[in-house]
């Protein structure tokens, strides 16, 4: 992790390294796969949350707000905390965002060659079969 973070050149549109929760695991014997995901501060959902209706929107009920807060907390727990690193037993345990762009960065690092085989924002790099 130290070597990867010391030598990585983040994509041009990426946030600073410390803005990401950084997840690592071995993929095979000589490749480290990593996923960096942006971790956002919890929004205040109790002020101004609206529910979309067929004809516009309405204020959210306390129950709807509580359900949304619970889902938001679960997502933050799965994505991790900005500035922290996590080592997983397999890349299959990585969090994945459904958005494109640099909210998620995918990385493959060849440990023996000490070089990046893949480094790009979500939707910009193919995910190779290894």
VMD Tcl script that builds the backbone (N, CA, C; Angstrom):
set m [mol new atoms 390]
animate dup $m
set s [atomselect $m all]
$s set {name element resname resid chain x y z} {
  {N N UNK 1 A 0.826 -1.192 0.000}
  {CA C UNK 1 A 0.000 0.000 0.000}
  {C C UNK 1 A 0.869 1.255 0.000}
  {N N UNK 2 A 1.913 1.216 0.802}
  {CA C UNK 2 A 2.796 2.389 0.879}
  {C C UNK 2 A 3.389 2.717 -0.485}
  {N N UNK 3 A 3.913 1.698 -1.147}
  {CA C UNK 3 A 4.548 1.910 -2.453}
  {C C UNK 3 A 3.544 2.410 -3.485}
  {N N UNK 4 A 2.377 1.821 -3.495}
  {CA C UNK 4 A 1.340 2.236 -4.445}
  {C C UNK 4 A 0.970 3.689 -4.209}
  {N N UNK 5 A 0.703 4.043 -2.967}
  {CA C UNK 5 A 0.271 5.414 -2.669}
  {C C UNK 5 A 1.390 6.429 -2.859}
  {N N UNK 6 A 2.615 5.997 -2.692}
  {CA C UNK 6 A 3.745 6.912 -2.887}
  {C C UNK 6 A 3.990 7.202 -4.365}
  {N N UNK 7 A 3.688 6.224 -5.237}
  {CA C UNK 7 A 4.045 6.368 -6.650}
  {C C UNK 7 A 2.864 6.612 -7.590}
  {N N UNK 8 A 1.649 6.484 -7.099}
  {CA C UNK 8 A 0.497 6.622 -7.996}
  {C C UNK 8 A 0.338 8.061 -8.482}
  {N N UNK 9 A -0.051 8.172 -9.732}
  {CA C UNK 9 A -0.449 9.462 -10.302}
  {C C UNK 9 A -1.945 9.352 -10.535}
  {N N UNK 10 A -2.704 10.010 -9.704}
  {CA C UNK 10 A -4.156 9.931 -9.826}
  {C C UNK 10 A -4.611 10.567 -11.134}
  {N N UNK 11 A -5.734 10.100 -11.677}
  {CA C UNK 11 A -6.272 10.712 -12.895}
  {C C UNK 11 A -6.495 12.216 -12.705}
  {N N UNK 12 A -6.465 12.924 -13.793}
  {CA C UNK 12 A -6.564 14.389 -13.779}
  {C C UNK 12 A -7.803 14.890 -13.039}
  {N N UNK 13 A -8.930 14.209 -13.188}
  {CA C UNK 13 A -10.181 14.661 -12.575}
  {C C UNK 13 A -10.396 14.125 -11.162}
  {N N UNK 14 A -9.429 13.413 -10.627}
  {CA C UNK 14 A -9.572 12.813 -9.296}
  {C C UNK 14 A -9.429 13.856 -8.197}
  {N N UNK 15 A -10.005 13.531 -7.054}
  {CA C UNK 15 A -9.820 14.334 -5.850}
  {C C UNK 15 A -8.457 13.985 -5.248}
  {N N UNK 16 A -8.000 14.740 -4.242}
  {CA C UNK 16 A -6.740 14.382 -3.577}
  {C C UNK 16 A -6.834 12.987 -2.936}
  {N N UNK 17 A -5.721 12.309 -2.840}
  {CA C UNK 17 A -5.670 10.943 -2.321}
  {C C UNK 17 A -6.402 10.798 -0.988}
  {N N UNK 18 A -6.220 11.741 -0.085}
  {CA C UNK 18 A -6.826 11.652 1.248}
  {C C UNK 18 A -8.351 11.778 1.223}
  {N N UNK 19 A -8.929 12.117 0.074}
  {CA C UNK 19 A -10.388 12.204 -0.054}
  {C C UNK 19 A -11.029 10.836 -0.242}
  {N N UNK 20 A -10.211 9.832 -0.467}
  {CA C UNK 20 A -10.722 8.502 -0.790}
  {C C UNK 20 A -10.527 7.517 0.354}
  {N N UNK 21 A -11.500 6.616 0.507}
  {CA C UNK 21 A -11.302 5.392 1.277}
  {C C UNK 21 A -10.629 4.438 0.298}
  {N N UNK 22 A -9.500 3.847 0.698}
  {CA C UNK 22 A -8.686 3.083 -0.242}
  {C C UNK 22 A -8.697 1.606 0.147}
  {N N UNK 23 A -9.162 0.784 -0.779}
  {CA C UNK 23 A -9.348 -0.648 -0.540}
  {C C UNK 23 A -8.370 -1.439 -1.401}
  {N N UNK 24 A -7.678 -2.418 -0.784}
  {CA C UNK 24 A -6.647 -3.199 -1.457}
  {C C UNK 24 A -6.864 -4.694 -1.230}
  {N N UNK 25 A -6.438 -5.503 -2.201}
  {CA C UNK 25 A -6.412 -6.964 -2.065}
  {C C UNK 25 A -5.506 -7.529 -3.151}
  {N N UNK 26 A -4.966 -8.700 -2.891}
  {CA C UNK 26 A -4.217 -9.386 -3.941}
  {C C UNK 26 A -5.184 -9.995 -4.939}
  {N N UNK 27 A -4.836 -9.899 -6.216}
  {CA C UNK 27 A -5.517 -10.629 -7.286}
  {C C UNK 27 A -4.425 -11.477 -7.918}
  {N N UNK 28 A -4.381 -12.737 -7.538}
  {CA C UNK 28 A -3.288 -13.593 -7.964}
  {C C UNK 28 A -2.092 -13.385 -7.052}
  {N N UNK 29 A -0.948 -13.880 -7.491}
  {CA C UNK 29 A 0.242 -13.839 -6.642}
  {C C UNK 29 A 1.021 -12.534 -6.725}
  {N N UNK 30 A 0.954 -11.839 -7.863}
  {CA C UNK 30 A 1.827 -10.683 -8.047}
  {C C UNK 30 A 1.094 -9.392 -8.356}
  {N N UNK 31 A -0.223 -9.414 -8.278}
  {CA C UNK 31 A -0.984 -8.215 -8.616}
  {C C UNK 31 A -1.807 -7.761 -7.415}
  {N N UNK 32 A -1.696 -6.489 -7.112}
  {CA C UNK 32 A -2.571 -5.881 -6.113}
  {C C UNK 32 A -3.645 -5.119 -6.865}
  {N N UNK 33 A -4.878 -5.401 -6.536}
  {CA C UNK 33 A -5.998 -4.638 -7.086}
  {C C UNK 33 A -6.448 -3.667 -6.006}
  {N N UNK 34 A -6.788 -2.476 -6.419}
  {CA C UNK 34 A -7.248 -1.471 -5.463}
  {C C UNK 34 A -8.436 -0.722 -6.038}
  {N N UNK 35 A -9.283 -0.290 -5.149}
  {CA C UNK 35 A -10.404 0.574 -5.501}
  {C C UNK 35 A -10.401 1.713 -4.496}
  {N N UNK 36 A -10.376 2.921 -5.015}
  {CA C UNK 36 A -10.483 4.109 -4.173}
  {C C UNK 36 A -11.885 4.667 -4.370}
  {N N UNK 37 A -12.599 4.889 -3.278}
  {CA C UNK 37 A -13.950 5.433 -3.381}
  {C C UNK 37 A -14.052 6.706 -2.551}
  {N N UNK 38 A -14.746 7.683 -3.107}
  {CA C UNK 38 A -14.959 8.939 -2.408}
  {C C UNK 38 A -15.916 8.700 -1.258}
  {N N UNK 39 A -15.570 9.233 -0.127}
  {CA C UNK 39 A -16.413 9.115 1.059}
  {C C UNK 39 A -16.923 10.509 1.401}
  {N N UNK 40 A -18.230 10.640 1.454}
  {CA C UNK 40 A -18.831 11.943 1.689}
  {C C UNK 40 A -19.308 12.080 3.122}
  {N N UNK 41 A -19.314 13.300 3.608}
  {CA C UNK 41 A -19.868 13.568 4.934}
  {C C UNK 41 A -21.374 13.330 4.910}
  {N N UNK 42 A -21.888 12.921 6.050}
  {CA C UNK 42 A -23.321 12.650 6.138}
  {C C UNK 42 A -24.106 13.950 5.985}
  {N N UNK 43 A -25.042 13.973 5.043}
  {CA C UNK 43 A -25.870 15.171 4.888}
  {C C UNK 43 A -26.920 15.240 5.997}
  {N N UNK 44 A -27.421 16.433 6.261}
  {CA C UNK 44 A -28.524 16.591 7.205}
  {C C UNK 44 A -29.818 16.353 6.441}
  {N N UNK 45 A -30.361 15.150 6.576}
  {CA C UNK 45 A -31.552 14.781 5.818}
  {C C UNK 45 A -32.833 15.305 6.446}
  {N N UNK 46 A -32.762 15.794 7.651}
  {CA C UNK 46 A -33.974 16.237 8.347}
  {C C UNK 46 A -34.450 17.612 7.872}
  {N N UNK 47 A -33.606 18.308 7.149}
  {CA C UNK 47 A -33.990 19.636 6.661}
  {C C UNK 47 A -34.160 19.608 5.149}
  {N N UNK 48 A -35.379 19.752 4.705}
  {CA C UNK 48 A -35.642 19.923 3.286}
  {C C UNK 48 A -35.702 18.667 2.447}
  {N N UNK 49 A -35.743 17.477 3.055}
  {CA C UNK 49 A -35.829 16.256 2.250}
  {C C UNK 49 A -37.212 16.156 1.632}
  {N N UNK 50 A -37.229 15.932 0.325}
  {CA C UNK 50 A -38.481 15.832 -0.427}
  {C C UNK 50 A -38.601 14.451 -1.054}
  {N N UNK 51 A -39.829 13.988 -1.194}
  {CA C UNK 51 A -40.130 12.731 -1.872}
  {C C UNK 51 A -40.818 13.087 -3.178}
  {N N UNK 52 A -40.323 12.542 -4.264}
  {CA C UNK 52 A -40.916 12.826 -5.569}
  {C C UNK 52 A -42.253 12.105 -5.703}
  {N N UNK 53 A -43.227 12.811 -6.244}
  {CA C UNK 53 A -44.552 12.248 -6.507}
  {C C UNK 53 A -44.854 12.405 -7.993}
  {N N UNK 54 A -45.985 11.870 -8.421}
  {CA C UNK 54 A -46.369 11.971 -9.836}
  {C C UNK 54 A -46.560 13.422 -10.259}
  {N N UNK 55 A -46.949 14.270 -9.317}
  {CA C UNK 55 A -47.252 15.670 -9.646}
  {C C UNK 55 A -46.264 16.666 -9.046}
  {N N UNK 56 A -45.128 16.217 -8.628}
  {CA C UNK 56 A -44.162 17.137 -8.024}
  {C C UNK 56 A -43.414 16.472 -6.884}
  {N N UNK 57 A -43.538 17.044 -5.683}
  {CA C UNK 57 A -42.865 16.474 -4.519}
  {C C UNK 57 A -43.616 16.862 -3.254}
  {N N UNK 58 A -43.267 16.183 -2.157}
  {CA C UNK 58 A -43.846 16.475 -0.852}
  {C C UNK 58 A -42.755 16.302 0.196}
  {N N UNK 59 A -42.912 16.915 1.363}
  {CA C UNK 59 A -41.924 16.713 2.426}
  {C C UNK 59 A -41.879 15.244 2.854}
  {N N UNK 60 A -40.708 14.764 3.155}
  {CA C UNK 60 A -40.549 13.383 3.609}
  {C C UNK 60 A -41.104 13.222 5.015}
  {N N UNK 61 A -41.644 12.050 5.277}
  {CA C UNK 61 A -42.140 11.738 6.620}
  {C C UNK 61 A -40.951 11.380 7.511}
  {N N UNK 62 A -41.123 11.449 8.829}
  {CA C UNK 62 A -40.033 11.025 9.724}
  {C C UNK 62 A -39.566 9.590 9.442}
  {N N UNK 63 A -40.479 8.698 9.104}
  {CA C UNK 63 A -40.101 7.316 8.797}
  {C C UNK 63 A -39.237 7.261 7.532}
  {N N UNK 64 A -39.614 7.999 6.486}
  {CA C UNK 64 A -38.829 8.019 5.245}
  {C C UNK 64 A -37.433 8.594 5.486}
  {N N UNK 65 A -37.354 9.617 6.323}
  {CA C UNK 65 A -36.055 10.205 6.655}
  {C C UNK 65 A -35.197 9.188 7.399}
  {N N UNK 66 A -35.791 8.493 8.379}
  {CA C UNK 66 A -35.045 7.492 9.151}
  {C C UNK 66 A -34.550 6.358 8.253}
  {N N UNK 67 A -35.380 5.908 7.320}
  {CA C UNK 67 A -34.970 4.844 6.394}
  {C C UNK 67 A -33.811 5.303 5.510}
  {N N UNK 68 A -33.889 6.528 5.029}
  {CA C UNK 68 A -32.824 7.070 4.183}
  {C C UNK 68 A -31.533 7.233 4.976}
  {N N UNK 69 A -31.637 7.700 6.220}
  {CA C UNK 69 A -30.445 7.836 7.067}
  {C C UNK 69 A -29.793 6.478 7.325}
  {N N UNK 70 A -30.608 5.440 7.532}
  {CA C UNK 70 A -30.071 4.095 7.768}
  {C C UNK 70 A -29.339 3.575 6.533}
  {N N UNK 71 A -29.915 3.784 5.352}
  {CA C UNK 71 A -29.256 3.355 4.111}
  {C C UNK 71 A -27.964 4.130 3.875}
  {N N UNK 72 A -27.991 5.429 4.176}
  {CA C UNK 72 A -26.808 6.265 4.013}
  {C C UNK 72 A -25.692 5.796 4.948}
  {N N UNK 73 A -26.034 5.474 6.192}
  {CA C UNK 73 A -25.039 4.990 7.156}
  {C C UNK 73 A -24.448 3.656 6.704}
  {N N UNK 74 A -25.282 2.772 6.171}
  {CA C UNK 74 A -24.802 1.481 5.678}
  {C C UNK 74 A -23.837 1.667 4.508}
  {N N UNK 75 A -24.169 2.570 3.600}
  {CA C UNK 75 A -23.286 2.842 2.460}
  {C C UNK 75 A -21.939 3.370 2.930}
  {N N UNK 76 A -21.947 4.311 3.874}
  {CA C UNK 76 A -20.688 4.862 4.387}
  {C C UNK 76 A -19.854 3.783 5.070}
  {N N UNK 77 A -20.527 2.872 5.776}
  {CA C UNK 77 A -19.815 1.774 6.441}
  {C C UNK 77 A -19.165 0.855 5.410}
  {N N UNK 78 A -19.859 0.565 4.325}
  {CA C UNK 78 A -19.326 -0.310 3.279}
  {C C UNK 78 A -18.219 0.375 2.486}
  {N N UNK 79 A -18.344 1.659 2.219}
  {CA C UNK 79 A -17.360 2.378 1.412}
  {C C UNK 79 A -16.105 2.700 2.195}
  {N N UNK 80 A -16.242 2.878 3.501}
  {CA C UNK 80 A -15.093 3.220 4.328}
  {C C UNK 80 A -14.988 4.717 4.543}
  {N N UNK 81 A -14.003 5.080 5.332}
  {CA C UNK 81 A -13.815 6.470 5.732}
  {C C UNK 81 A -12.713 7.118 4.900}
  {N N UNK 82 A -12.947 8.337 4.472}
  {CA C UNK 82 A -11.945 9.065 3.686}
  {C C UNK 82 A -10.625 9.111 4.445}
  {N N UNK 83 A -9.536 8.898 3.712}
  {CA C UNK 83 A -8.209 8.962 4.303}
  {C C UNK 83 A -7.725 7.662 4.918}
  {N N UNK 84 A -8.590 6.657 4.974}
  {CA C UNK 84 A -8.195 5.379 5.580}
  {C C UNK 84 A -7.975 4.314 4.514}
  {N N UNK 85 A -7.151 3.317 4.896}
  {CA C UNK 85 A -6.850 2.202 3.999}
  {C C UNK 85 A -7.426 0.920 4.589}
  {N N UNK 86 A -7.862 0.039 3.691}
  {CA C UNK 86 A -8.466 -1.228 4.101}
  {C C UNK 86 A -7.859 -2.347 3.268}
  {N N UNK 87 A -7.445 -3.423 3.925}
  {CA C UNK 87 A -6.936 -4.594 3.222}
  {C C UNK 87 A -8.000 -5.677 3.288}
  {N N UNK 88 A -8.360 -6.227 2.122}
  {CA C UNK 88 A -9.392 -7.256 2.021}
  {C C UNK 88 A -8.754 -8.580 1.623}
  {N N UNK 89 A -9.435 -9.670 1.937}
  {CA C UNK 89 A -8.936 -10.991 1.559}
  {C C UNK 89 A -9.110 -11.250 0.066}
  {N N UNK 90 A -10.043 -10.549 -0.563}
  {CA C UNK 90 A -10.306 -10.714 -1.994}
  {C C UNK 90 A -10.883 -9.418 -2.561}
  {N N UNK 91 A -10.591 -9.108 -3.822}
  {CA C UNK 91 A -11.201 -7.924 -4.439}
  {C C UNK 91 A -12.721 -8.024 -4.547}
  {N N UNK 92 A -13.242 -9.242 -4.462}
  {CA C UNK 92 A -14.695 -9.410 -4.535}
  {C C UNK 92 A -15.408 -8.735 -3.367}
  {N N UNK 93 A -14.674 -8.414 -2.311}
  {CA C UNK 93 A -15.258 -7.749 -1.145}
  {C C UNK 93 A -15.218 -6.225 -1.252}
  {N N UNK 94 A -14.660 -5.701 -2.338}
  {CA C UNK 94 A -14.559 -4.249 -2.494}
  {C C UNK 94 A -15.939 -3.605 -2.601}
  {N N UNK 95 A -16.055 -2.379 -2.105}
  {CA C UNK 95 A -17.278 -1.621 -2.379}
  {C C UNK 95 A -17.263 -1.168 -3.835}
  {N N UNK 96 A -18.414 -1.041 -4.411}
  {CA C UNK 96 A -18.515 -0.571 -5.792}
  {C C UNK 96 A -19.596 0.498 -5.874}
  {N N UNK 97 A -19.259 1.581 -6.531}
  {CA C UNK 97 A -20.228 2.641 -6.784}
  {C C UNK 97 A -20.806 2.437 -8.171}
  {N N UNK 98 A -22.046 2.828 -8.342}
  {CA C UNK 98 A -22.661 2.666 -9.661}
  {C C UNK 98 A -22.459 3.898 -10.537}
  {N N UNK 99 A -21.921 4.966 -9.965}
  {CA C UNK 99 A -21.687 6.187 -10.734}
  {C C UNK 99 A -20.389 6.078 -11.518}
  {N N UNK 100 A -20.336 6.786 -12.619}
  {CA C UNK 100 A -19.093 6.893 -13.359}
  {C C UNK 100 A -18.262 8.027 -12.797}
  {N N UNK 101 A -17.159 8.264 -13.414}
  {CA C UNK 101 A -16.318 9.376 -12.999}
  {C C UNK 101 A -15.333 8.990 -11.914}
  {N N UNK 102 A -14.741 9.992 -11.310}
  {CA C UNK 102 A -13.652 9.767 -10.361}
  {C C UNK 102 A -14.105 9.608 -8.914}
  {N N UNK 103 A -15.403 9.352 -8.685}
  {CA C UNK 103 A -15.821 8.969 -7.339}
  {C C UNK 103 A -15.287 7.586 -7.010}
  {N N UNK 104 A -14.932 6.826 -8.043}
  {CA C UNK 104 A -14.294 5.521 -7.861}
  {C C UNK 104 A -13.130 5.404 -8.838}
  {N N UNK 105 A -11.976 5.029 -8.315}
  {CA C UNK 105 A -10.788 4.816 -9.136}
  {C C UNK 105 A -10.398 3.345 -9.028}
  {N N UNK 106 A -10.168 2.711 -10.168}
  {CA C UNK 106 A -9.775 1.300 -10.208}
  {C C UNK 106 A -8.297 1.196 -10.561}
  {N N UNK 107 A -7.590 0.327 -9.829}
  {CA C UNK 107 A -6.138 0.231 -9.961}
  {C C UNK 107 A -5.718 -1.233 -9.986}
  {N N UNK 108 A -4.776 -1.551 -10.858}
  {CA C UNK 108 A -4.063 -2.829 -10.826}
  {C C UNK 108 A -2.576 -2.504 -10.764}
  {N N UNK 109 A -1.890 -3.091 -9.809}
  {CA C UNK 109 A -0.469 -2.818 -9.618}
  {C C UNK 109 A 0.311 -4.126 -9.637}
  {N N UNK 110 A 1.289 -4.213 -10.528}
  {CA C UNK 110 A 2.157 -5.383 -10.640}
  {C C UNK 110 A 3.281 -5.229 -9.618}
  {N N UNK 111 A 3.251 -6.064 -8.587}
  {CA C UNK 111 A 4.208 -5.950 -7.491}
  {C C UNK 111 A 5.630 -6.249 -7.964}
  {N N UNK 112 A 5.816 -7.299 -8.767}
  {CA C UNK 112 A 7.157 -7.681 -9.225}
  {C C UNK 112 A 7.770 -6.616 -10.133}
  {N N UNK 113 A 6.982 -6.100 -11.067}
  {CA C UNK 113 A 7.480 -5.094 -12.012}
  {C C UNK 113 A 7.455 -3.683 -11.427}
  {N N UNK 114 A 6.765 -3.514 -10.300}
  {CA C UNK 114 A 6.618 -2.203 -9.656}
  {C C UNK 114 A 6.060 -1.171 -10.627}
  {N N UNK 115 A 4.952 -1.565 -11.277}
  {CA C UNK 115 A 4.313 -0.626 -12.207}
  {C C UNK 115 A 2.805 -0.829 -12.192}
  {N N UNK 116 A 2.119 0.221 -12.588}
  {CA C UNK 116 A 0.661 0.184 -12.663}
  {C C UNK 116 A 0.242 -0.408 -13.999}
  {N N UNK 117 A -0.634 -1.387 -13.956}
  {CA C UNK 117 A -1.180 -1.977 -15.179}
  {C C UNK 117 A -2.507 -1.326 -15.534}
  {N N UNK 118 A -3.136 -0.718 -14.546}
  {CA C UNK 118 A -4.405 -0.029 -14.788}
  {C C UNK 118 A -4.563 1.015 -13.696}
  {N N UNK 119 A -5.061 2.185 -14.082}
  {CA C UNK 119 A -5.274 3.265 -13.132}
  {C C UNK 119 A -6.212 4.259 -13.799}
  {N N UNK 120 A -7.471 4.256 -13.413}
  {CA C UNK 120 A -8.396 5.180 -14.043}
  {C C UNK 120 A -9.705 5.301 -13.299}
  {N N UNK 121 A -10.433 6.330 -13.643}
  {CA C UNK 121 A -11.734 6.580 -13.033}
  {C C UNK 121 A -12.762 5.581 -13.548}
  {N N UNK 122 A -13.788 5.368 -12.769}
  {CA C UNK 122 A -14.845 4.417 -13.114}
  {C C UNK 122 A -15.433 4.742 -14.479}
  {N N UNK 123 A -15.572 3.710 -15.286}
  {CA C UNK 123 A -16.133 3.890 -16.616}
  {C C UNK 123 A -15.110 4.269 -17.672}
  {N N UNK 124 A -13.869 4.549 -17.264}
  {CA C UNK 124 A -12.841 4.970 -18.217}
  {C C UNK 124 A -11.817 3.885 -18.514}
  {N N UNK 125 A -11.767 2.845 -17.684}
  {CA C UNK 125 A -10.781 1.784 -17.883}
  {C C UNK 125 A -11.488 0.437 -17.914}
  {N N UNK 126 A -11.054 -0.464 -18.784}
  {CA C UNK 126 A -11.657 -1.798 -18.798}
  {C C UNK 126 A -11.222 -2.588 -17.572}
  {N N UNK 127 A -12.051 -3.471 -17.126}
  {CA C UNK 127 A -11.720 -4.341 -16.002}
  {C C UNK 127 A -11.271 -5.676 -16.592}
  {N N UNK 128 A -9.966 -5.912 -16.656}
  {CA C UNK 128 A -9.471 -7.106 -17.336}
  {C C UNK 128 A -9.780 -8.380 -16.564}
  {N N UNK 129 A -9.835 -9.477 -17.288}
  {CA C UNK 129 A -9.957 -10.797 -16.673}
  {C C UNK 129 A -8.554 -11.296 -16.388}
  {N N UNK 130 A -8.276 -11.561 -15.131}
  {CA C UNK 130 A -6.927 -12.028 -14.748}
  {C C UNK 130 A -6.995 -13.448 -14.254}
}
mol reanalyze $m
mol bondsrecalc $m
mol representation Tube
mol addrep $m
